[in-house]
Amino acid sequence: RRLAVVPQGGNTGLVGGSVPLFDEVIVSMSRMNSIISLDPLAGIVTCEAGVVLERLNEYLEERDFVMPLDLGAKGSCHVGGNAATNAGGIRFLRYGSLHGSILGLEAVLADGTVLDSLSSLRKDNTGYDVKQLFIGSEGTLGIITKLAILVPRKPKAVHVAFFGLSSYEKCLATLVRARSELSEVLSAVEFLDRSSLELVTRHLPGARDPLAASYPFYVLIETSGSDAEHDNEKLNRFLESVMTPSSGAGDAPGGEALVQDGTLAQDRTQMKALWKLREGIAEALMKNGVVYKYDISLPTDKMYDFVEDMQRRLGQRALVVGYGHLGDGNLHLNVSVPQHSTEVHGLIEPYLFERVHAHKGSVSAEHGMGQCKVKYLHFSKSPEAIGVMQRIKNLFDPHGILNPYKVLPARSAPT
């Protein structure tokens, strides 16, 4: 009948990708929630698209594996939605994107064809890798129903450290030092500013600043490996390196240490408490008022410039905070106001995306385009690339019934 449909998983997206605009029919994936199999020899799990990410990770951890993906919405989001949006998260630095972790998938096309690309082979060099088209397509080319995912072994030794730093430049220098000295055991490098931490400690019960003094910036570093003694040795050398005053040369001029203060978690409870300071920011912002959320990708050395620029631009109208994945150049810029403000929104967009474009960044680092960023696609993709994307969409969905009005610029209404 050519009825327009919107596939919907955990509905945790931030750009309206799973929300109908007009009279589209919602196709809920919540009952396609079976974990089909785990091949422990190859490290491949096969499951339906409606499995909640946290449940899948718990299933894997019981069998000595972990998901290569972890994010704040893990208790609600579905793995099918993660694939459809090519979700990133805090393990991206260690395991890369889902384009590399998803070995195969099954999807239903607009005409009802079931496309079986559910291969569990690590290597398959036969023609076009069709499954890659569906990863990040946000349900506009087909509805993902099953996935085969390459899963790494559960690390035997995990350490989490939390640092206070006096400048963003020292955050960058700490990242460089971590990559050099922690190398193969480094699994996450996250940063947040002082305002972000204050929001968490103010609004989330039990959250507290673990350091004795306040600092403008904080960096959370996680390591994960298979040998606790080896990892401890590397981590202790790194801690000594970043917390020892320099001779005045290199990345810590003036004799200052890169890190002014820090703490190392001693057990899983303390690890969770430190991660809560980073992962709880989004929840704290929601409790603080109306939030305009921006997920952008930038050259790492320019990330906090965008926060400071927006702070100057908005002045006393709003609270602007910045945090994100320092290890992969992904900034979460959030603007908090007591109530919706057309003035504030107008000062943010399209100004922010124009600046992102000028610095050759991406208007969406990991949340997709949905309906909120469609009109800004041209800031990150060339006219030629958008044209190719439109042709692919027309081939898979000639009547425009799969998640219409999302990702790509408007075309005629579904027919």
N, C-alpha and C positions, 0 to 999 in steps of 0.2 A: 504493500500500500504506500510505500515511499514515505513513511512517517519518520520525522526527524527524531533521533535518540541521543541521549547524553549518558554515557557510561559513568557510573559513580561507585567509588570504593569507600574509603573511610571519610571522604569529604573533608580532608584536612588541608587542602591546597589553599594558597594565599592569593591566587590570581583568577579565581572564579572558573577554572577549567571544568569542574564537575557540576556547575550550577546552570540550569536551563535559563535562557533569556526570555523565551516567548512560550510556545506551546509544545516544546520538545518532551518526549517521553523519557523518564529516567529509567535506565537499566541498572538496577542494583546488583553488585557482584558479591554481596555479603554472604550468600548461601553457597557460593563456589569456594569453600574454605577447607578443602581437604589437602593434607600433605600426603602425596602419593608414594614417594619412595626416597630413600637415601642410599646412594652407592658409596660405601665407606672407602672402597679401594681408590676410586677416581675422585672422591670428594665432590659429588654432584647431587643436589637435592632437586626433586621434581615436585611441584605443587600447583594447586589451582590459584587463580589470580586474587581470590577473595581472602586469602590467608592474611591475618594481621601480622605485621612485621615482628613485633615483640614475641608473639606466640611461636613463629617460625624460628626465631633466634633461640628461644628457650628449648625448643625441640632439638635444635642442633647442638646446643651446649651440653645437653644430657648425653649426647653421643660424641662429644669431644671435638665439635666443629663450631664455627660462628658464621653469621651472615657477614658478607663484606660491606654491608650498609648499616649505619646506625644514625638515627636522627631523633629530634625531640618529640615528634609525633608518633613514635614507634608503637605506642599503646593503642593507636586507633587506625593508622594508615594501613592500606593493603599493599601487598607486594606487586600486584598488577598495576596499581596507581603509581607505585615507585618506578616501575619500568616505563609506564606511559609518560611520565614526566622526567625520566632520567634523573631521579633524585640523587643528590650528592651526599651531604652529611659529614659527620666528624671522622669517618674512617676513609675518606676519599684519598687523603695523603698517603695512606698505606696501601690501599687496594685498588685505587683508581675508580673509574666510572662504571656504571652498569653495562655500558657498551662492551666492556671486556669481561665482565662476570657472567652475563647471561649467554649461555651456550645455545639455547634454542627456545622457541615459544610456539604456542598455538594461538591463532587469532581468527575471529569471525569477521568476514568482509561485509561490505554494504549489501551485496546481493545474496548473502546467506552462505557463501562458500566458506568452509572450514579450512583454513590454511594450516597444514601440519608442518611446521618447521621445528618440531620439538626434538631436535638432535641433542644428544649428550656427548658428542664427540668433541675433543679438545681441538682437533685439526680437521677441517673440511674445506678443501679449496676447490669446490665445484661450482663455478659460476658466481652469480651475484649473491651477496649475503643479505637475503631479503629481510631477515628478522630485524636487522639494524634499523630499517625504516620505521618500525613500530616503536622502538625505544626512543622516547622523547616526542612522539607524535601526538600525545594527549588525546588519544581516541578518535582522531580525525581520519585515520586510514583504516582502522579496524578495531575490534574490541578484543583485547588480550584475555585469553581464558586460562592458559596454562604456561608454566615457565620451567626451564631447566637451568639451574644456577650453580656456578662453580663456587664452592665454599671452602675457605681456608681452615686449617686446623686451629683449634682453640689454643691461644697462647698459654704457656705454663707459668709465665712470670709477667705481671703487669705492675707498672709503677706510675704514679701520678704526682706531678710537682706543680706548685702554684707560686708564681713570682710577682713581686711588685716592682715596677720600673718607673723611671722619672721622665721618659720621653718615648714617643713612637719610634724614633730612630733607634733607640736601644732595643725595642721589640724586634725590629728588623735584624739588628746585629745578633740578637739572641737566636733568632730563627736560623741565620747563617751558621752560627756556632753549633746549634743543635743538629743541623743536617750534616755538618762535618764530623762531629764527635759522637753522635748517637747513631747516625746512618741507618743500618739495617733494622734496628729495633725501634726506631722512631715511628709512632703510629698516629699522633695527633699534635698539632700546634695551634692553639686557639688564643684569641686575644679579646679583651674587653676594656672599655674605658671606665673611669671612676663612676660616672653617672649610671652606667649599667649595673655595676656592683651595688650601688646604693639603692637602686630600685629593687633588686633581688632581696637584699637584707631588710628592706622596709616592708615588702609585701608578701614574702613567702615565709611561713612559719618554720622556725628551726634553722633558717639560713643565716650565717654570720660570716663576717670578715675574719679569715684565719690569721691575718697579719696584724702586728702590733700598731702599725702606723698606716695612714692613707697614702695612696700613690695615684698619679694620673692614669697609669696603665697597668694592666695585669696580663700575664701570659700563663696559660695552662699547657703543660707538656705531658704527654703520655707515651710510655714505651711499652712494648709487648714483645716477648721473645720466648725461647724454649729453654733457656739456661739462666736461672735466677742469679747465680754467682757471677756469670759473665755480664749480665745486664746491670747488676749492682755496681760492678767495677766501672763500667762505662759511664753510668749515671753519676757516680761519685766524682769521677774525673771532670765530667761536664759541669756539675754543681760548683766544684772548686774553681773551674775556669771562669764561669760567668759571675761568680760572687767575689772574686779576688780583684782588688784595684789594679789597674793596668799601669804601665810605665808612662802612659800619655800618648802612645802611638796606636794606630790601628782603629778598631771599632769602639773603643771606650776612651776617648780623649780626656785630658785633664786629670788623669789618675783615678777616675771613678770606675767602679765595677759596673758591668752591664746591668746586673740585678742588685737592687738595694736591699731586698728582703725576700724570703721564700720559705715554703714549707713543703715537706715530702710526706705523702700519706703513708701511714703505717699499717693500715689494714683496709679491707673492702669497705667498711663503714665510712672511713675517712675519704676514700676514693670517691664514693658516691656523693659525699658532702661537697667535695671540691668540684665535681662535675655539675652538681646542682647550681653552683654559682654561675656557670656558663649556660647550661641548658635551661635554667629557670628564667632567663631574661625575657623570653617571649611571654611567658605567663605573667610575670611581674608587670610588663608593659600593658597587658590587657587589663590588669587591676588598677592601673594608674590612670586610665582614661581611653579616649579614642586614639588609635595608632595608625599612622600611615607607614606601611612596611615596604622597604625597597631592598631587593636582593640583586646585587650587581657584581660583576667581575671586572677587576681593574689591575693594572700593574701594581704589584704589592707595595712599592714605595710611595704610591699616590693614594692609597686607600683612605688614610685618615685625613688627608687634605680635603676630601669630599665632605667629611663630617664637619670639620672646622668651617668650611665654606658655607655649609647649610646653616650652621649655628649663627654665623654672621648675617646671613640673608634673612633668617627668621627672627633673630633677636629675642625679645621677651615674649613673642607670640607662642612659642612652643619649646619643649624640651627635646633636644636632638641628641641621640646616643648612637654609638657605633661599636660593633663587635663582629666577630666572624672567624672564618677559617684562614688564619694567617698563612698556613702552609700552602694554600692553593689560590690566594688572591681573591677570595670571596668575602665581600663586605656586606653585612646586614646593617643598613642605615635605617633607623627608626625615628619617626617624629611623633611625639606624644603631646596631645592637647586635651583639655577637659571635655570638649565636645566637638563634633564635626565643624570644620571651618572651611568654607569655600575660599576664603582669602588665603589661608595657609596652603591648601591643596593647590591653588593656582600659582603660588610662589614656588612650589616644589616641581610640578609638572607643567610643561615639558623641560624646564630648565635643567633638572638633574640629568635627564636622558641626553640632552644636547651636550652636556659636559662629558658624560660617559663616552659618547660618540667621538668627541674631540680627542679623548685619550685612548681611542681604539679599544674600549672596553666592551662589555656585553650588558645589555639591559636586563638580562636574566641569567644568573649564574647557575641556579639549580631548581628554581620553582616553576619553570616553564613560562609560557606566554598567556595561556588562558584567554579570558575576554578582556582583562585589564590592560594588557600591554600590546595588543594587536596593532594599534595605530603607531607604535614605536618600533615595530620590527625593522623598519628601514634604517634605524640607527645602528643595527648590528649586522644586517644582511644587505648585500648589494642587490640592485634591481634584477640582475641576472640570476642570482641565487633564489630570490623570491619567485621569479618566473618559473624556475625548475621545480620549486616546491609546489607551486600552483598546478603545474602539469601532472606531477605525481598524485596530488589530491584528486584531480579530475579523472585520472586513470583508475584509481581505487574506488572513488566515490563520485561518479558522474552526476548524480542527482543532489549531492550536497546534504545528505541526511545524517552523516556521522559527526556528532558534536559540532554542529554548525556555529558560525560566528566566533570560532576560537582559533587561535594560533596565527591564521593567515588573514590578510585584509579582506574586507567584505566583498562578497560576490552576490549574485542574485539569490533570493530566498530558495530553500529546498523545494524541488519540484517532483 
